[in-house]
Amino acid sequence: MTTFESLGLNEPLLKGIQDLGFTSPTPIQEKAIPVLLGGDRDFVGLAQTGTGKTAAFGLPLLHQLDVKVRQPQGLILCPTRELCLQITSDLKNFSKYLGDVNIVAVYGGSSIVQQLRDLKRGAQVVVATPGRLLDIIERKAINFDNVRYAILDEADEMLNMGFQEDINSILSNTPETKTTWLFSATMPQEVRRISKKYMTDPFELTVGSKNTGNANIEHEYYVVRPRDKYAALKRIVDYNPDIFSIIFTRTKIETQEIAESLIRDGYNADAIHGDLTQQQRDKVMKRFREKAIQILVATDVAARGIDVDNVTHVINYELPDDVENYTHRSGRTARAGKSGISIAIVSARDLGKIRQIERTLGKKFTKAEVPDGFAVCEKKLFSLVHKVHNVTVNEDQIEPYLERINEEFASMSKEELIKRFASLEFNQFLEYYQNAPDLNAKEDRRDRAFGDENTMSRGYGKFTRLFINLGSVDDLNRGDMLRYLCDTTGLRGNKIGRIDLKGVYSFFEVENDVVDQVTQSFKTAEYNGRSVRIEMSQDGDKRRSGGGGRRDDGPRRRTWSGGEGGERRSYSDRRESSGGSRPPFKRKY
């Protein structure tokens, strides 16, 4: 068996690793560390999240530091504040016995003045998010002349978040003689271009297959009607009493709303997203790591860098726009060799996305059924039974009360006592799930085409897909587009489905029964003095158009980009059956 000692690391690092309880390297560490200890070759490492990439680049970097030089020798770029702090914490733990090593985290949302002070004290390693580091570079408050190693961690996500120009600017300020190490979970073309631009004959290492998921993760999906998603979410959570999970949504608004609804419904939940201050985010993450929070609701961006042990489930309340993001989401579970489950709650028209993810990951998803009320009650009951069976009894503390307890139960037989005790919780769930409806939706083969082979005819389900000659070049985002569509047509947001925003044009969906109203509304519509045109999105020659005549060369390819939707959802209808609006009890984790 390979050990850290056999990889060639120095004694102070080995002692730090031993204190952390690491016994043997992960595959990415075992293969990358010997190469990186050479110190003079560019490197590309591809491995899934949770496989130990931080130690794979962090240990060789620390091994080769000159602690006497009080200038940055290593620069690590990462996409988010959470990941920045996580890497910094790991490196500080690794370097515990190295001597006077100063590792400084530079990220937005915190005092730049304090970060500047930390840098002036002499930092050998700087861990930074691109935006904040550019601010510091512009202040001429950092000297990169001694940088020997530039490391891009989660490179694919940094590019997805639009940091390519920032990365170019930062790397252009570093010496040409530096060595560049790039680590990523996936290898899209944008990452490949960066490697070609900034690297010379890099050593490329892939642990597992490119763009594939962690082998220890099981993938499941539940097909429900859109209106039943929240009820299905709660039922899945209730069916897994010991769940410790992250729920992913598309937008900050949806993240906050779902978290608040879960809290009102008695679940130990909270949200993390970009609108929170750094202090708020740190507080939420501290509670989640301590398991004071059982369910964390998060956006993709906010969840990057969440390295929390023993996450049992990742739940995709909405599937992401990109397959790569699904890989990153699911990687929040099954970390450090553990197993986990990634769940997607989808409607029938999302099945094409599932197939596309399956093809990319090379793994088959299991179609699961949302459990019925009886199954949930049974699961909760036996979870309680197991807890009672395994509870640790504090003999000294309970001894003074045993006599009174025994007197209280003296008239009951063992069987009667067990029934009454179990019924305390079971009755509440039984009442809550009485007459609970079947939440499973039937798959419609017509809906499978969505996202499959990238094509789709005009009508599916109860929605119709329309083309509009407005896009991101008109300074519109999906929320702006939704507001414009509602204002122009007089429709409520729940009548409008997905918005697929492109450059000079976009696609949007409306319910079939309002198509005529929409086309009539756009016959004379304008945007910033320009005539607006809409058309049916279809492959045939027959198209219905409004406000501008026919369009014979309009795009008719369906792509996977569901968009934010923009619609504010309400989760106030939390009760699955009549007779109440509150959940059965406050859950404790």
VOGU-3710 file (C-alpha; in Angstrom, 3 decimals, decimal comma):
1> mttfeslgln> 0,000/0,000/0,000  1,276/3,460/-0,927  1,964/5,777/2,010  2,608/9,512/2,224  6,163/8,701/3,342  6,832/6,868/0,084  5,773/9,918/-1,967  8,840/11,911/-0,921  7,300/14,582/1,326  9,450/16,146/4,051
11> epllkgiqdl> 9,137/15,235/7,722  7,326/18,393/8,942  4,582/17,848/6,364  4,306/14,166/7,213  3,895/15,089/10,864  1,116/17,554/9,993  -0,620/14,930/7,875  -0,381/12,417/10,698  -2,004/14,873/13,113  -4,923/15,187/10,696
21> gftsptpiqe> -5,429/11,425/10,727  -4,512/10,818/7,083  -3,105/7,320/6,644  -2,845/6,765/2,904  -3,115/9,035/-0,154  -6,125/9,109/-2,437  -5,581/8,150/-6,109  -5,161/11,779/-7,259  -2,691/12,428/-4,426  -0,772/9,235/-5,072
31> kaipvllggd> -0,310/10,034/-8,765  0,034/13,824/-8,666  2,336/14,462/-5,700  5,456/12,700/-7,114  5,079/14,628/-10,379  4,531/17,986/-8,695  7,458/17,504/-6,309  9,644/17,812/-9,390  8,561/21,432/-9,360  9,423/22,362/-12,932
41> rdfvglaqtg> 6,661/20,983/-15,142  3,209/22,358/-15,870  0,449/20,045/-14,788  -3,239/19,374/-15,526  -5,103/17,211/-13,003  -8,646/16,008/-13,624  -10,516/14,438/-10,726  -13,931/14,745/-9,154  -14,706/16,899/-6,145  -14,133/15,158/-2,850
51> tgktaafglp> -11,124/13,180/-4,101  -8,476/15,186/-2,234  -7,254/17,650/-4,867  -6,328/20,283/-2,259  -3,733/18,006/-0,677  -2,631/16,864/-4,144  -1,392/20,364/-5,010  -1,067/21,834/-1,510  1,459/19,364/-0,117  3,937/19,652/-3,039
61> llhqldvkvr> 3,590/23,450/-2,952  4,361/23,615/0,771  7,211/21,112/0,377  8,973/23,453/-2,049  8,453/26,759/-0,195  11,412/28,782/1,002  10,118/29,938/4,394  12,904/32,539/4,622  11,471/34,447/1,640  8,637/36,687/2,858
71> qpqglilcpt> 7,111/37,202/-0,598  4,390/35,227/-2,437  5,871/32,068/-3,916  2,582/30,262/-4,521  -0,615/31,759/-5,949  -3,825/29,714/-5,813  -6,917/30,949/-7,667  -10,353/29,493/-6,892  -13,942/30,502/-7,750  -15,633/31,207/-4,400
81> relclqitsd> -15,094/32,580/-0,927  -15,982/29,275/0,707  -13,447/27,334/-1,347  -10,831/30,038/-0,741  -11,281/29,720/3,009  -11,362/25,931/2,844  -8,070/25,732/0,915  -6,440/28,232/3,276  -7,546/26,233/6,308  -6,243/22,977/4,821
91> lknfskylgd> -2,857/24,475/3,926  -2,462/25,931/7,419  -3,158/22,512/8,890  -0,670/20,837/6,544  2,061/23,401/7,355  1,660/23,233/11,126  5,270/22,055/11,654  6,932/23,815/8,714  7,902/26,882/10,677  7,050/30,492/9,910
101> vnivavyggs> 4,690/29,997/6,973  2,117/32,709/6,262  -0,863/31,725/4,116  -3,277/34,559/3,329  -6,829/34,261/1,993  -7,932/37,085/-0,327  -11,637/37,160/-1,188  -14,575/39,511/-1,611  -17,172/40,212/1,032  -14,597/40,811/3,753
111> sivqqlrdlk> -12,415/43,756/4,756  -9,826/44,465/2,071  -7,917/46,600/4,595  -7,292/43,603/6,840  -6,268/41,476/3,859  -3,789/44,150/2,781  -2,300/44,148/6,290  -1,946/40,363/6,157  -0,149/40,594/2,815  2,232/43,271/4,077
121> rgaqvvvatp> 3,298/40,999/6,937  4,750/38,701/4,288  2,728/35,929/2,673  4,448/32,973/1,048  1,140/31,589/-0,272  -1,837/33,645/-1,452  -5,194/31,911/-1,918  -7,559/34,210/-3,787  -10,764/34,677/-5,679  -10,096/36,485/-8,987
131> grlldiierk> -12,184/39,620/-8,403  -10,669/40,602/-5,050  -7,135/39,777/-6,203  -7,539/42,122/-9,181  -8,564/44,886/-6,762  -5,359/44,316/-4,805  -3,250/44,231/-7,970  -4,751/47,551/-9,076  -3,724/49,030/-5,704  -0,186/47,787/-6,389
141> ainfdnvrya> -0,288/46,097/-2,997  1,179/42,746/-4,013  4,456/41,706/-5,628  4,428/38,602/-7,793  8,136/38,656/-8,734  8,869/35,609/-6,580  5,853/33,543/-7,616  7,114/30,125/-8,654  3,781/28,282/-8,763  0,395/29,427/-10,061
151> ildeademln> -2,427/27,011/-9,296  -5,933/27,149/-10,777  -8,327/25,120/-8,653  -11,829/24,315/-9,920  -10,772/25,887/-13,219  -13,936/24,811/-15,022  -16,137/26,551/-12,481  -14,102/29,761/-12,602  -14,688/29,878/-16,346  -18,384/29,069/-15,935
161> mgfqedinsi> -18,635/32,039/-13,594  -17,126/34,388/-16,170  -13,645/34,804/-14,675  -11,666/34,127/-17,859  -10,624/37,767/-18,406  -9,769/38,140/-14,714  -7,605/35,013/-14,852  -5,848/36,322/-17,954  -5,137/39,651/-16,235  -3,839/37,999/-13,075
171> lsntpetktt> -1,584/35,495/-14,812  -0,148/38,240/-17,015  1,196/39,830/-13,806  3,102/36,700/-12,790  6,601/35,703/-14,025  6,821/33,776/-17,283  9,194/31,353/-15,557  6,522/30,153/-13,121  5,097/26,654/-13,182  1,320/26,392/-13,668
181> wlfsatmpqe> -0,818/23,657/-12,149  -4,452/23,353/-13,204  -6,977/21,215/-11,345  -10,528/20,636/-12,499  -13,402/18,205/-12,152  -14,276/18,450/-15,854  -12,389/19,430/-18,981  -14,543/21,639/-21,234  -13,000/23,379/-24,221  -12,536/26,633/-22,295
191> vrriskkymt> -10,288/24,899/-19,760  -8,391/23,241/-22,578  -7,760/26,647/-24,143  -6,361/28,022/-20,883  -4,012/25,076/-20,575  -2,735/25,661/-24,097  -2,291/29,407/-23,533  -0,464/29,327/-20,213  1,221/25,932/-20,153  4,104/24,299/-21,968
201> dpfeltvgsk> 3,818/20,577/-22,568  1,856/19,943/-19,357  1,759/16,583/-17,661  -1,916/15,569/-17,828  -3,338/13,242/-15,220  -6,901/11,952/-15,194  -8,235/9,990/-12,232  -11,347/8,224/-13,507  -12,799/9,227/-16,872  -13,060/12,835/-17,997
211> ntgnaniehe> -16,291/14,601/-17,062  -17,575/11,605/-15,131  -18,971/11,433/-11,645  -17,739/9,857/-8,449  -18,212/6,097/-8,599  -19,440/6,058/-4,988  -22,507/8,166/-5,792  -25,870/6,612/-6,600  -28,047/8,715/-8,896  -31,841/8,705/-8,573
221> yyvvrprdky> -34,619/10,741/-10,114  -38,272/11,258/-9,188  -40,817/12,363/-11,777  -43,516/14,618/-10,323  -45,837/17,341/-11,504  -44,256/20,805/-11,172  -46,807/21,877/-8,570  -45,927/18,846/-6,423  -42,167/19,433/-6,233  -42,132/20,908/-2,762
231> aalkrivdyn> -44,432/18,217/-1,353  -42,215/15,564/-2,976  -39,127/17,179/-1,463  -40,601/17,015/2,023  -41,707/13,429/1,567  -38,253/12,358/0,385  -36,682/14,081/3,387  -39,184/12,448/5,777  -38,496/9,054/4,224  -34,787/9,488/5,048
241> pdifsiiftr> -34,874/10,411/8,769  -31,092/10,635/9,109  -30,618/12,731/6,001  -27,831/15,358/6,073  -28,185/17,092/2,754  -27,668/19,994/0,395  -30,588/21,058/-1,812  -29,653/22,873/-5,018  -31,842/25,457/-6,712  -31,301/27,802/-9,652
251> tkietqeiae> -31,866/31,233/-8,144  -31,159/33,095/-4,921  -34,849/33,910/-4,543  -35,885/30,278/-4,809  -33,128/29,244/-2,412  -34,364/31,632/0,270  -38,035/30,793/-0,258  -37,550/27,032/-0,030  -35,361/27,355/3,058  -37,907/29,594/4,775
261> slirdgynad> -40,729/27,200/3,907  -38,777/24,238/5,274  -38,067/26,137/8,482  -41,752/27,006/8,869  -42,542/23,343/8,300  -40,339/22,295/11,200  -37,168/21,217/9,437  -33,696/22,252/10,573  -32,828/24,106/7,376  -31,103/27,277/6,211
271> aihgdltqqq> -30,015/28,938/2,972  -26,698/30,065/1,552  -26,523/32,325/-1,492  -24,793/35,381/-2,879  -27,035/37,954/-1,192  -25,829/36,971/2,268  -22,964/38,846/3,869  -19,754/36,961/4,531  -20,563/36,956/8,235  -23,975/35,410/7,542
281> rdkvmkrfre> -22,477/32,809/5,206  -19,820/31,876/7,751  -22,482/31,488/10,448  -24,647/29,246/8,251  -21,674/27,098/7,220  -20,500/26,755/10,825  -23,932/25,489/11,857  -24,047/23,109/8,896  -20,613/21,657/9,637  -21,663/21,156/13,242
291> kaiqilvatd> -24,871/19,489/11,996  -27,021/22,028/13,794  -28,556/22,371/10,326  -29,805/19,187/8,721  -30,672/20,670/5,317  -28,735/23,392/3,505  -30,461/25,021/0,519  -27,923/26,549/-1,864  -27,249/28,002/-5,284  -24,493/26,510/-7,434
301> vaargidvdn> -22,134/29,420/-6,893  -22,587/29,605/-3,127  -22,099/25,863/-2,698  -18,725/25,710/-4,409  -16,061/24,986/-1,835  -18,453/23,391/0,632  -16,304/20,571/1,934  -18,397/18,982/4,661  -17,982/15,390/5,699  -20,802/12,866/5,733
311> vthvinyelp> -23,293/14,676/3,472  -25,667/11,796/2,742  -27,778/13,296/-0,051  -27,566/15,982/-2,696  -31,027/16,962/-3,937  -31,456/18,786/-7,236  -34,681/20,716/-6,784  -33,999/22,098/-10,248  -31,503/20,549/-12,649  -28,649/22,877/-13,595
321> ddvenythrs> -28,220/24,374/-17,055  -24,923/22,565/-17,670  -24,053/18,915/-17,236  -20,762/19,946/-15,634  -22,648/21,720/-12,852  -24,506/18,520/-12,068  -21,138/16,820/-11,613  -20,048/19,525/-9,183  -23,330/19,375/-7,273  -23,287/15,629/-6,828
331> grtaragksg> -19,648/15,853/-5,719  -20,748/17,493/-2,475  -21,595/13,998/-1,235  -19,490/10,798/-1,223  -16,375/12,715/-0,238  -13,142/11,115/0,939  -14,165/7,662/-0,242  -17,593/7,631/1,393  -20,822/6,819/-0,453  -23,733/9,150/-1,152
341> isiaivsard> -26,921/9,660/-3,131  -27,677/12,361/-5,688  -31,403/12,932/-6,238  -33,122/14,893/-8,996  -36,763/15,958/-8,618  -37,943/16,518/-12,185  -41,032/16,940/-14,293  -41,663/14,747/-17,307  -40,234/17,277/-19,742  -36,881/17,211/-17,895
351> lgkirqiert> -36,249/13,575/-18,757  -34,094/14,532/-21,737  -31,742/16,292/-19,350  -31,495/13,129/-17,281  -30,551/11,147/-20,387  -27,942/13,723/-21,339  -26,380/13,610/-17,875  -26,381/9,805/-18,023  -24,480/9,884/-21,312  -21,942/12,355/-19,988
361> lgkkftkaev> -21,355/10,613/-16,660  -21,510/7,149/-18,165  -23,821/6,131/-15,328  -27,446/5,047/-15,358  -29,903/6,863/-13,117  -32,395/4,868/-11,092  -36,006/5,951/-11,479  -37,427/6,018/-7,963  -40,994/6,383/-6,756  -41,952/9,085/-4,282
371> pdgfavcekk> -42,970/6,997/-1,252  -46,585/6,969/-0,181  -47,713/8,174/3,211  -47,776/4,713/4,783  -44,175/4,001/3,732  -43,018/7,296/5,239  -44,794/6,602/8,527  -43,314/3,117/8,705  -39,790/4,446/8,029  -40,115/7,135/10,690
381> lfslvhkvhn> -41,483/4,670/13,228  -38,610/2,232/12,886  -36,118/5,078/12,871  -37,473/5,991/16,302  -37,276/2,357/17,409  -33,614/2,144/16,334  -32,786/5,365/18,176  -34,377/4,044/21,361  -32,494/0,773/20,976  -29,139/2,504/20,493
391> vtvnedqiep> -29,518/5,414/22,929  -26,798/5,825/25,528  -28,237/5,779/29,043  -26,651/8,142/31,563  -27,126/6,017/34,645  -25,997/8,652/37,161  -28,243/11,388/35,785  -31,419/9,338/35,399  -31,126/7,301/38,603  -32,910/9,870/40,869
401> ylerineefa> -35,968/9,787/38,591  -36,305/6,044/38,025  -38,501/5,362/41,039  -41,098/7,947/40,006  -40,945/6,801/36,377  -41,523/3,182/37,381  -44,479/4,191/39,556  -46,018/6,071/36,628  -45,799/3,032/34,365  -46,482/0,374/37,002
411> smskeelikr> -49,980/-0,360/35,731  -48,833/-0,934/32,122  -47,513/-4,103/30,617  -44,355/-4,056/28,534  -46,386/-4,360/25,333  -48,705/-1,497/26,316  -45,771/0,742/27,218  -44,065/0,096/23,889  -47,242/0,825/21,938  -47,897/4,073/23,764
421> faslefnqfl> -44,308/5,277/23,487  -44,091/4,538/19,754  -47,466/6,144/19,146  -46,285/9,500/20,516  -44,523/10,237/17,242  -46,174/7,736/14,944  -49,664/9,209/15,480  -48,504/12,651/14,404  -47,055/11,368/11,143  -50,022/9,106/10,579
431> eyyqnapdln> -52,365/12,081/10,882  -50,166/14,254/8,687  -49,942/11,695/5,892  -53,513/10,450/6,135  -54,996/10,411/2,631  -51,682/11,676/1,235  -51,929/11,794/-2,581  -49,720/9,920/-5,015  -47,104/12,477/-6,115  -45,593/10,389/-8,912
441> akedrrdraf> -46,262/11,669/-12,433  -46,460/9,442/-15,454  -43,696/9,754/-18,016  -44,900/11,105/-21,353  -42,781/9,857/-24,216  -43,419/13,097/-26,058  -41,673/14,907/-23,221  -38,581/12,716/-23,328  -37,362/14,630/-26,360  -36,637/17,715/-24,259
451> gdentmsrgy> -32,886/18,136/-24,373  -32,442/14,763/-26,058  -30,341/15,062/-29,193  -30,857/18,807/-28,786  -34,060/18,927/-30,845  -37,718/19,328/-30,056  -40,913/20,024/-31,948  -43,120/22,953/-31,076  -45,583/21,469/-28,589  -45,008/19,309/-25,529
461> gkftrlfinl> -47,002/18,840/-22,366  -49,145/21,928/-21,814  -46,502/24,416/-22,994  -45,625/25,869/-26,386  -42,145/27,098/-27,198  -41,808/30,503/-28,884  -38,973/32,442/-30,494  -38,412/36,153/-29,740  -35,883/38,483/-31,357  -34,546/39,847/-28,048
471> gsvddlnrgd> -31,620/38,525/-26,058  -28,697/39,317/-23,795  -27,361/41,958/-26,236  -30,432/43,991/-25,293  -29,171/44,087/-21,688  -31,803/41,560/-20,606  -31,404/38,772/-18,122  -34,025/36,073/-17,579  -35,758/38,033/-14,852  -35,904/41,122/-17,087
481> mlrylcdttg> -37,283/39,028/-19,925  -39,967/37,542/-17,692  -41,066/41,000/-16,555  -41,127/42,255/-20,154  -43,234/39,269/-21,283  -45,674/39,727/-18,414  -45,967/43,474/-19,003  -46,500/43,057/-22,743  -48,971/40,184/-22,618  -50,720/40,908/-19,330
491> lrgnkigrid> -50,032/37,334/-18,218  -49,066/36,221/-14,737  -45,657/34,647/-14,330  -47,101/31,176/-13,740  -48,356/31,118/-17,339  -44,788/31,453/-18,635  -42,419/28,491/-18,492  -38,752/28,269/-19,273  -36,834/31,192/-20,698  -33,813/30,244/-22,814
501> lkgvysffev> -31,842/33,496/-23,181  -29,421/33,701/-26,108  -27,426/36,564/-27,608  -29,595/38,292/-30,214  -32,652/36,091/-29,730  -34,261/33,905/-27,080  -36,873/31,179/-26,592  -39,644/31,138/-24,038  -42,538/28,855/-23,177  -46,173/29,701/-22,520
511> endvvdqvtq> -49,121/27,525/-21,655  -50,943/26,322/-24,747  -54,194/28,077/-23,918  -52,599/31,554/-23,983  -50,586/31,263/-27,212  -53,104/33,317/-29,209  -53,138/36,012/-26,526  -49,355/36,209/-26,637  -49,114/36,449/-30,422  -51,791/39,135/-30,505
521> sfktaeyngr> -49,991/41,127/-27,813  -46,779/41,201/-29,843  -48,282/42,372/-33,151  -47,404/45,981/-32,300  -44,848/45,410/-29,550  -41,593/47,364/-29,355  -38,529/47,308/-27,143  -36,354/50,413/-26,914  -37,857/51,672/-30,169  -37,281/48,381/-32,015
531> svriemsqdg> -40,025/46,141/-33,377  -40,323/42,870/-31,476  -41,137/39,655/-33,316  -42,205/36,277/-31,947  -42,686/32,943/-33,731  -43,461/29,361/-33,031  -40,295/27,330/-32,514  -40,717/24,291/-34,759  -39,043/22,302/-37,511  -41,839/22,538/-40,025
541> dkrrsggggr> -42,732/25,318/-42,461  -45,963/26,240/-40,719  -45,254/28,945/-38,174  -47,479/31,382/-36,396  -45,922/34,805/-36,036  -46,848/38,078/-34,433  -45,687/41,648/-34,711  -43,381/41,408/-37,677  -44,286/38,767/-40,224  -42,463/35,576/-41,103
551> rddgprrrtw> -38,976/34,559/-40,247  -37,516/31,895/-42,480  -34,022/31,698/-41,031  -34,724/31,743/-37,280  -33,028/29,198/-35,075  -35,105/26,143/-34,391  -32,695/24,034/-32,386  -33,629/23,235/-28,836  -30,722/23,483/-26,451  -30,425/22,545/-22,841
561> sggeggerrs> -30,596/25,841/-21,042  -33,646/26,026/-18,872  -32,821/29,405/-17,366  -33,880/30,842/-14,064  -37,526/30,974/-14,979  -37,792/34,200/-13,043  -41,095/33,245/-11,483  -41,429/33,640/-7,743  -42,857/30,429/-6,417  -45,040/30,128/-3,363
571> ysdrressgg> -44,576/27,217/-1,005  -47,291/28,194/1,424  -49,409/25,131/0,661  -47,330/22,873/2,864  -49,950/20,451/4,016  -50,417/17,368/1,854  -53,892/16,572/3,033  -56,810/18,569/4,301  -57,233/19,439/7,903  -54,176/21,485/8,767
581> srppfkrky> -51,309/23,654/7,642  -48,453/22,774/9,968  -46,104/19,800/9,970  -46,376/17,174/12,682  -43,444/18,225/14,848  -40,190/20,105/15,085  -37,432/17,852/13,831  -34,174/17,634/15,708  -31,006/16,346/14,176
//
